[in-house]
Amino acid sequence: EGLMRKLQSQGVHHITIVGADRQTSIDFWEGVLGMPFVFEQPNLDNESESHLYFDPGDGRLITIFTNEDREGDPERTPTDPGCVHHIAFSLSQAMFAQAVERLDERGIRHSGVKDRGFMDSIYFTDPLGLLIELASYRFEPPHGCTHAGVLLEAHLLRVQRGDHHIDRIHVADAIEALAARTTRSLSAPDPAPRSRSSRARAPWPPCECGTSCSPPPSKLLPSR
């Protein structure tokens, strides 16, 4: 019996939400969250609906099915098994510092800032009761690594130490460990010296980032 192969994903393509009328969607997704309204067409599976596309800031898409006969209901959306609990959107630390003030300006009720250890969060609901999170990382990953790679490393450290959840110390130590594994210095000897020919061909050490974590050319040792 052969090995069952994975259907390897490479990121979120889009998320589609059932909306109410068209203007409610535009007012919230573009008006409140600043997502450009990039295009609109009929729902190709239901001609009674329009399909609105918004850019959440990374070039991917949030899309909304709208119908002018539907009215919005602000009651919290279901959280039964299989339902979406919330959607989180990334903010810079500079913008996050303004989030409470800007939500208050609009009279939008929110949770206030929540300390999540490795990030800051604020929660509120959209006009149709969907819980929205504004999230801001407290760190930048080392060059060539990802936020997910740092968090994997931080998780391993947390478990090893018996701590309850990931906090700043785990992230800081994870970044230090990843940087040590993915960069080289003239003041530190190679951990495993190799011949000149093998040194030139050897790949950069693997890391939990899920990427090659290749250093910039300036970091490479010159060949001898």
N, C-alpha and C positions, 0 to 999 in steps of 0.2 A: 504494500500500500504506500503510495507516494506521499511526500511531505505536502501538507496544505499550505499554499503560498498566500502571503498577505496582500491586501489591496492597499499599498503604501500611500498614505496621505502626505501632502506637502503644504499643509496650511488650510485655514478656513477660506473657502471660496466666497460664500455669501451666507447670510442669515435672512430668512424671510418671515415676516410677521403679518398676521391678519389685522388690518387696521379698520378704521371706520371711514369717514369721509376724507377726501383728498386734502383739504386745507388743514385739517387737524394734524395730519402726518407732516405736512410741510412746516407748519408752525412749530412743531416740537423738534423734529429731527434736524431741520436746518435752522429754525429760529432760535431754539434753546441750545442745542448741542453743536451748532455750527457746521453741520455736515452738508457740503454742497449737494444740491439736487441735480444729478447729472443726466438722467433721462427718464422717460416715461413711455410706456406702450401698453396695449391691452394684455391682460393675463391670457397667455396662449392656451391655457386649459379651461378658462372660464371667461367668456366674452363679456359677462356682466360686471367684471371687475377691471380696474386699472392697476398697473404694476409700476410703482414708483421706485427709483433707484437712488440711493444716497451713498456718498463716499465718507466713511467714518474717519478718514485721516491717513490711512495707509494704502489707499488705492484699491482696497477690496470693497465689498458692497454690503450695505444693509438695504433690504428691499421690503416694500410694504404693499400688500393687496388692499385696495380701497374700493368702496362702493358708496355712492352718494345717498343710498337709502339706509345705510347703517348709522346708528347713533353710538357714540362712545359711552362706556360705562367705567367710571374710575375705580370701581371695586377691585381689590387685589386679585390678580389672575390666579388660577388654581396652582397648587403646589403638590398635586398628587404624583405618585410614581409615573415617570415618563414625561412629566410636564417640565417646562423651563422654569427654573427658580429665579434667575436673574441674568442679565447681560452686563458685562463690565467693559468700560471703555477707558483707554489710556489717556492720562493727562500728564503734561510736564509738571515738575515741582513748582515752577513759576505760576502756571495756570491753576494748579491745585490750591495754592495759597490764596487764590481769589475765589474759589468755588463757593464757600459758605456765603460770602458777601453777595456774589452774583445770583445765587439761588434765592437768598433773602430778598433781593431787589425785585424778583419776580413773584414773591409770595409763595414759593414752592417749599412745602414742608420736607424736611430731610433729617437724616440721622445724626448730623454733626460728624466730625472727623473721628474715624475708627482706627485705632492702632492695630495693624495686622503684622507687626514684626518686621517683615521685609518690604512692606508697602503701606501706604495710607489709603483709606477708602471713605467715601461718602455714599449713602444710599437714599434714593427717593423713587417715586413711581411716576410713570408717564401718564398721559391723560386717559389711557385705557387700562391702567392698573398693573402694567408690567414693571417689575422692580428693576431699576437701573443703578448700576454702581459706577462711580467715577473713581478710578484707581491710579495711583502714582507710585512707581518703584522708588525705593530709597537708595538705589545703587545703579551703577553702570557696569556691565560685564567687561572683563578684560578683552583686549582687541582679539577679534576672531571668534569669540565665544558668544553665547546667547544668555538671556535672562534665565531660560529654562535650564541651561547647563549649570549655571551658578546655583540655582535652587536645588538641583539634584545633588550637587556636591555638599551644599549646606544641610540638606536632609540627612545625608550619610553621617555628617559630623554630629548633627543633633541626636540621631539614634544612638550613635557610638557613645555619646555623653549622657544619655538617658534624660535629655531635656524634653519638656512638654511640647514645644512648637519652635519653629524657626524664628530666630530673632536676629538683631543686628550683628551680634558677635559671630553667629554661624555664617552669615553672609560675608562678613569681613574676612574670616578665616578661610572660607571657600575661595574668595577672590585671590587671597594670597597663595593658596595651594595651586589654583589653576594657573596663575601668573608664573609661579615657579616651574610648573611642568611645561609651559608653552612658550617660554622665552629663555634665552641663553645669555650668559655674561662672560666676558673675558676674564673676570676675576674668580670665576667658579669653574673647576675642572669638569670635563665630561664625566657623567656617572659611569659610563661604560665606553672607554676609548675604543675606537675602531680604526681600521686601516684607512689611508687616504681615499682609496677607491670606494670602499663601503660607506665612508662618511659622506661622500658626495651623493650617493644614491639613496641613502637611508631616509625614510619618511620622518616627518616630525612626530614626536611622541604623541600617542593617542590621548584623548581626554574625554571626560564625561559630558562635555558640551554637546556632543553629537555633531561637531564640526571638526575640521582638520586643525583648527586653532593655529594656523600657520602664522609665524611672526613676519613683520615687514622685513624686506631684504637687509635693512640696516642692522638687524639683530643677529643675522647669521654670522657664524665664525668664518673667517677667511680660510680657504684651503691652503695647505702647506705642501 
